[in-house]
Amino acid sequence: MKKVGGFRRVCLLLWAALACGLLAGCSDMHNIVSGVAAAGEFPVEVAGVTISSRPQKVAVLSPSLADVVLALGYETQLAAGSQECTQASLQDLAKIPGDDAQAVVDVGPDLVLLDPGSSAVAAALEEAGLTVLSIAPATDREDFERLYAQVASALAGGGPGYDAGIKAAQDIFLTLDTINRIVPSDKVTTACYLYDLESRAVTGDMLGSTIMTYSGVTNVFKSQQGGAYDFETLRISNPNAIFCPPGMAEQIQSDSRFQGLQAVQDGKVIEMDPSLMEWQGRTVVETAYEISSTVFPELLEENSMQVADPAEEIESAVGSALASASAEEAADDTQYEALREGDQGEAVLKLQERLDELGYLDTEYDGHFGEYTAQCVSDFQKANGLEETGVADAATQRKLFSRSAKAKGAQEDTSSQPPVSSDPS
């Protein structure tokens, strides 16, 4: 039995993540991906659902969609997630049972994201008056752009959101292209991912099958659909490697039916968390490395020989990543228009709503930026280490709408203070 992982894999993943930020691709607005009808920023129609304004409190009931939100950088708009959303970046996010409609209603979201398998709870949420958007998972590279365009358009608008979604999807697949170029191509290596010993596997109509292809292996169930397989097909195809959920490798090795398979004889039965085959954020890059590095271990050895001091390389990479993040943060500032006394409108109203949430504004508000709102902004700036101007500039708004924003009266605790979040809104 083999389990994927290891220090060198972390090095590879870090460099892959950096590559995603350096490589870019964009799509013109006239190349509309199916399911998104852009009409300016907002309102926008996505998969038949009209979203009137930028959602500020989103409940995501699908861990895969949560993964996409993270890949897009829109996590500050999340108010709650289902208990299956176990990504480390969402550990502080309020968790609710995804099948409990009342628990979702109690969050008070202005948008609920879920997948088509949640039709029952979707109906209950719609009946309660919530805006519910069901987004199907991607099945291949082209459909991956559709998925990202839909999620990004719903959260950031039909114009900039759509473009950001297409770019993020293309960046991820550019990294998969890089992986595919370095895996051996002089021989055919076959593999499969089995969810159980009887009938469930990754088939050709799932994105996991596409990821396997980019990892340098051919899915033996590529011609199958619906996530179903039969053992005779598995026996005839005789894969070189079998991937399976944790705890299942021993079952495969002890099952007499599997004894004659090449993967079992060669010790290529590899346990891999099923979420890696199902989540469709940047997790797909990790999945590709998991597959390629275990099926082709020589790639790790070759890579390690080129790195004289891995720790030094990682330190350099982290420095580059931080510099890149700072540049992106500066670019995000252009999406915030400074608000000051005398201004009024929806942007001011959202500012006041957030100040109210954090306890700085304790009176009625109506979208007019008056003297009292300016004082509240100044108080927020003081509590959050910003220059006290009373003007809600880009830096102030980015901090205000981030999950690291300090509420009024919060005690300073640098030991547990989360990093400032760069909100792309």
C-alpha positions in Angstrom: 0.0 0.0 0.0 1.3 3.5 -0.8 0.2 6.9 0.3 1.0 10.0 -1.6 2.8 12.9 0.0 6.3 14.0 1.1 8.5 17.0 1.3 9.4 17.2 -2.4 5.7 17.2 -3.3 5.3 20.3 -1.2 8.1 22.0 -3.1 6.5 21.1 -6.4 3.1 22.4 -5.3 4.5 25.7 -4.1 6.2 26.3 -7.4 3.0 25.3 -9.2 1.0 27.8 -7.2 3.5 30.5 -8.2 3.3 29.5 -11.8 -0.5 29.9 -11.7 0.0 33.6 -10.7 2.6 34.2 -13.5 0.8 32.6 -16.4 -2.3 34.4 -17.6 -5.0 34.0 -20.2 -8.1 36.1 -20.9 -11.3 35.7 -22.8 -13.2 38.5 -24.6 -16.7 39.2 -23.3 -18.3 38.2 -26.6 -17.0 34.7 -26.0 -19.9 34.1 -23.6 -19.6 30.8 -21.8 -22.9 28.9 -21.7 -25.0 29.7 -18.7 -23.9 33.3 -18.2 -25.7 36.3 -19.7 -23.7 39.4 -18.8 -25.6 42.7 -18.6 -23.0 45.1 -17.2 -21.8 44.4 -13.7 -25.2 44.0 -11.9 -27.8 42.8 -12.4 -26.4 39.7 -13.9 -28.2 36.5 -14.9 -26.3 33.3 -14.1 -27.8 29.9 -15.0 -31.2 31.4 -15.2 -31.0 33.2 -11.8 -31.0 37.0 -11.7 -28.7 38.5 -9.1 -29.5 42.1 -8.6 -26.4 43.4 -6.7 -23.1 42.2 -5.5 -23.8 39.6 -2.7 -22.1 40.4 0.6 -23.3 37.4 2.6 -22.9 34.2 0.6 -23.7 30.7 2.0 -21.9 27.9 0.0 -23.3 24.4 0.5 -20.9 22.6 -1.8 -17.2 22.0 -0.8 -16.2 22.0 -4.5 -17.9 25.4 -5.1 -16.2 26.7 -1.9 -12.9 25.6 -3.5 -13.7 27.6 -6.6 -14.6 30.7 -4.5 -11.2 30.3 -2.8 -9.4 30.0 -6.2 -11.1 33.2 -7.3 -10.2 35.1 -4.1 -13.8 35.9 -3.2 -13.8 34.2 0.2 -14.5 37.4 2.1 -18.0 37.4 0.7 -18.7 34.1 2.4 -20.9 34.2 5.5 -21.3 30.4 6.0 -20.4 27.1 4.5 -21.7 23.5 4.8 -19.9 21.3 7.2 -18.2 19.5 4.3 -16.3 22.7 3.4 -13.1 21.7 5.3 -10.6 23.7 3.4 -7.9 25.1 5.8 -8.6 28.6 4.5 -12.2 28.3 5.7 -11.5 27.0 9.1 -12.9 30.1 10.7 -16.0 30.3 8.5 -19.3 29.5 10.2 -20.3 25.9 9.4 -23.9 24.7 9.0 -25.6 21.5 8.0 -26.0 21.7 4.2 -29.2 19.8 4.2 -30.8 22.0 7.0 -32.8 24.7 5.2 -33.7 26.5 8.4 -30.0 26.7 9.4 -29.2 28.3 6.1 -32.1 30.8 6.4 -30.9 31.8 9.9 -27.6 32.9 8.4 -29.5 35.5 6.4 -27.5 35.1 3.1 -28.2 37.2 0.1 -27.1 34.4 -2.1 -26.8 30.6 -1.7 -24.4 28.5 -3.8 -25.0 24.8 -4.2 -24.7 22.0 -6.7 -27.5 20.2 -8.6 -27.6 17.4 -6.1 -29.2 19.6 -3.5 -32.5 20.1 -5.2 -34.6 19.4 -2.1 -32.9 22.0 0.1 -32.8 24.4 -2.9 -36.6 24.3 -3.2 -37.0 25.0 0.5 -34.6 27.9 0.4 -36.4 29.4 -2.6 -39.7 29.1 -0.9 -38.2 31.0 2.1 -37.4 33.9 -0.3 -33.6 33.3 -0.7 -31.7 33.7 -4.0 -30.4 30.2 -4.8 -27.9 29.5 -7.5 -27.3 25.9 -8.5 -24.0 25.4 -10.4 -23.0 22.1 -12.0 -19.5 20.8 -11.6 -17.2 21.0 -14.6 -16.6 17.9 -16.7 -13.6 18.9 -18.9 -11.3 21.9 -19.7 -13.9 23.9 -21.7 -16.6 23.3 -19.1 -14.1 24.4 -16.4 -14.2 27.9 -17.9 -18.0 27.8 -17.7 -17.9 26.9 -14.0 -15.5 29.7 -13.1 -17.4 32.2 -15.3 -20.6 31.4 -13.5 -19.3 31.6 -10.0 -17.2 34.8 -10.6 -20.1 36.5 -12.4 -22.4 35.7 -9.5 -20.0 37.2 -7.0 -18.4 40.0 -8.9 -20.7 40.9 -11.8 -21.1 40.0 -15.4 -18.2 42.2 -16.7 -15.1 42.1 -14.4 -16.4 39.0 -12.7 -16.8 37.1 -15.9 -13.3 38.0 -17.1 -11.8 37.1 -13.8 -13.4 33.7 -13.9 -12.2 32.9 -17.3 -8.7 34.0 -16.5 -8.6 32.0 -13.2 -9.7 28.9 -15.0 -7.2 29.3 -17.8 -4.4 29.9 -15.3 -5.1 26.6 -13.6 -5.1 24.7 -16.8 -1.9 26.4 -18.0 -0.3 24.8 -14.9 -1.8 21.5 -15.8 -0.3 21.9 -19.3 3.1 22.4 -17.7 2.7 19.2 -15.7 1.6 17.3 -18.8 4.8 18.5 -20.6 7.1 16.9 -18.1 5.5 13.5 -17.6 6.8 10.6 -19.6 5.1 10.3 -23.0 7.0 7.4 -24.5 4.7 4.8 -23.1 1.0 4.4 -22.2 0.3 4.3 -18.4 -3.2 3.3 -17.4 -4.9 4.0 -14.1 -8.3 4.4 -12.4 -9.8 5.9 -9.3 -12.2 3.5 -7.5 -14.6 4.8 -4.9 -15.5 1.2 -3.9 -14.8 -2.4 -4.9 -18.1 -3.0 -6.7 -19.4 -0.2 -9.0 -18.3 3.4 -8.4 -15.3 5.0 -10.1 -14.2 8.2 -11.9 -15.5 7.9 -15.4 -14.9 9.9 -18.6 -17.7 12.5 -17.9 -16.0 13.7 -14.7 -13.3 16.3 -14.4 -11.2 13.8 -12.5 -10.7 11.9 -15.7 -9.4 15.0 -17.4 -7.0 15.6 -14.6 -5.7 12.1 -14.9 -4.9 12.8 -18.6 -2.9 15.9 -17.8 -1.1 13.9 -15.1 0.2 11.5 -17.8 -2.1 8.6 -17.2 -5.0 7.2 -19.2 -8.2 6.5 -17.3 -9.3 3.0 -18.0 -12.9 4.1 -17.6 -12.6 7.0 -19.9 -15.3 5.6 -22.2 -17.7 5.0 -19.3 -20.2 7.5 -17.9 -22.2 8.2 -14.8 -19.5 7.2 -12.3 -20.2 3.4 -12.7 -17.9 0.5 -13.6 -18.0 -3.2 -13.7 -15.2 -5.5 -12.6 -14.9 -7.3 -15.9 -14.0 -4.0 -17.6 -11.4 -3.3 -14.9 -10.0 -6.8 -15.3 -9.6 -6.5 -19.0 -8.1 -3.1 -18.9 -5.6 -4.2 -16.2 -4.4 -0.7 -15.0 -0.9 0.1 -14.1 -2.1 2.0 -11.0 -5.2 2.1 -8.9 -6.1 5.1 -6.8 -8.7 4.8 -4.0 -9.9 6.4 -0.8 -8.0 6.1 2.5 -8.5 2.7 4.1 -9.4 0.9 0.9 -6.0 -0.2 -0.4 -5.8 -3.1 2.0 -9.2 -4.3 0.9 -8.1 -4.3 -2.7 -4.9 -6.2 -1.9 -6.7 -8.8 0.1 -9.6 -9.3 -2.4 -8.8 -12.4 -4.6 -10.4 -10.8 -7.6 -7.8 -8.1 -7.7 -4.7 -10.3 -7.2 -3.9 -10.7 -10.9 -4.1 -7.0 -11.7 -0.8 -5.3 -12.7 -1.3 -2.4 -10.2 -1.6 -4.8 -7.3 1.4 -6.9 -8.3 3.5 -3.8 -8.7 2.4 -2.2 -5.5 0.7 0.7 -7.3 -2.4 0.8 -5.2 -2.4 4.4 -3.9 -4.7 5.9 -1.4 -5.8 9.4 -2.2 -8.6 11.5 -0.5 -11.7 11.5 -2.8 -12.0 15.3 -2.3 -8.9 15.6 -4.6 -11.0 14.1 -7.4 -14.0 16.2 -6.7 -13.0 19.7 -5.6 -12.5 22.0 -8.5 -10.6 25.0 -7.2 -6.8 25.0 -7.3 -7.1 21.6 -5.7 -7.0 20.2 -9.2 -3.3 21.2 -9.5 -2.5 19.3 -6.3 -4.4 16.3 -7.6 -2.4 16.3 -10.8 0.8 16.4 -8.8 -0.4 13.6 -6.5 -1.1 11.4 -9.5 2.0 12.2 -11.6 4.4 12.1 -8.7 3.3 8.7 -7.5 3.0 7.0 -10.9 6.2 8.6 -12.1 8.4 8.9 -8.9 11.5 9.5 -11.1 10.1 13.1 -11.7 10.6 13.8 -8.0 14.1 12.4 -8.0 15.0 14.5 -11.1 13.5 17.6 -9.6 15.3 17.1 -6.2 18.7 16.8 -7.9 18.2 20.3 -9.4 17.5 21.9 -6.0 20.7 22.3 -4.0 19.0 23.8 -0.9 15.2 23.2 -0.9 14.7 25.4 2.2 16.5 28.3 0.4 14.4 27.8 -2.7 11.2 27.8 -0.7 12.1 30.9 1.2 12.8 32.7 -2.1 9.5 31.4 -3.5 7.6 32.7 -0.5 9.2 36.1 -0.9 8.1 36.2 -4.6 4.6 35.1 -3.6 4.3 37.9 -1.0 5.6 40.5 -3.5 3.0 39.2 -6.1 0.3 39.4 -3.5 1.2 43.0 -2.7 1.0 43.9 -6.4 -2.4 42.2 -6.6 -3.5 44.1 -3.5 -2.5 47.4 -5.1 -4.4 46.5 -8.3 -7.5 45.7 -6.2 -7.5 49.3 -4.8 -8.7 50.5 -8.2 -12.0 48.7 -7.6 -12.8 50.8 -4.5 -13.9 54.4 -5.0 -13.1 56.6 -2.0 -16.2 57.6 0.0 -16.4 60.8 2.1 -18.8 63.3 3.6 -21.5 64.4 1.2 -21.4 61.1 -0.8 -24.6 59.0 -1.0 -25.8 55.9 -2.7 -25.6 52.1 -2.5 -21.8 52.0 -1.9 -22.3 54.3 1.1 -25.1 52.1 2.4 -23.0 49.0 2.2 -20.2 50.8 4.0 -22.7 51.8 6.8 -24.1 48.3 7.0 -20.6 46.9 7.5 -19.8 49.6 10.1 -23.0 48.6 11.9 -22.1 44.9 11.8 -18.8 45.7 13.5 -20.4 47.9 16.1 -19.0 51.3 15.0 -22.3 52.7 13.8 -25.2 52.5 16.3 -27.9 54.6 14.8 -30.2 54.5 11.7 -28.5 55.0 8.4 -29.8 55.7 4.9 -26.9 55.7 2.4 -25.9 59.3 3.1 -22.3 59.9 4.2 -22.6 62.5 7.0 -20.5 63.7 9.9 -21.4 60.8 12.1 -20.5 58.2 9.4 -17.1 60.0 9.0 -16.5 59.7 12.7 -17.4 56.0 12.6 -14.9 55.5 9.8 -12.3 57.3 11.7 -12.9 55.1 14.8 -12.6 52.0 12.6 -9.4 53.3 11.1 -7.9 53.9 14.6 -8.9 50.4 15.8 -7.4 48.7 12.7 -4.1 50.6 12.6 -5.0 52.8 9.6 -4.5 56.6 9.2 -7.5 58.4 10.9 -8.9 60.5 8.1 -12.6 59.8 8.2 -12.5 59.1 4.5 -13.2 55.5 3.4 -10.4 55.1 0.9 -9.5 51.9 -0.9 -7.3 50.6 1.9 -9.9 51.3 4.5 -12.7 49.6 2.6 -10.5 46.6 1.8 -9.8 46.2 5.5 -13.4 46.9 6.5 -14.9 44.2 4.3 -12.2 41.6 5.1 -12.7 38.9 7.7 -9.7 40.3 9.7 -11.5 43.6 10.4 -11.6 44.4 14.1 -15.0 45.0 15.7 -15.4 48.0 18.0 -14.0 47.2 21.4 -12.0 44.1 20.2 -8.9 43.6 22.2 -5.6 43.7 20.5 -4.1 40.1 20.2 -1.3 39.9 17.8 -0.6 36.3 18.7 -3.9 35.2 17.0 -4.5 38.1 14.6 -5.1 36.7 11.1 -3.4 38.3 8.2 -5.0 41.2 6.4 -7.2 39.8 3.7 -7.0 41.2 0.2 -10.6 41.5 -0.9 -10.9 41.6 -4.7 -14.4 43.2 -4.4 
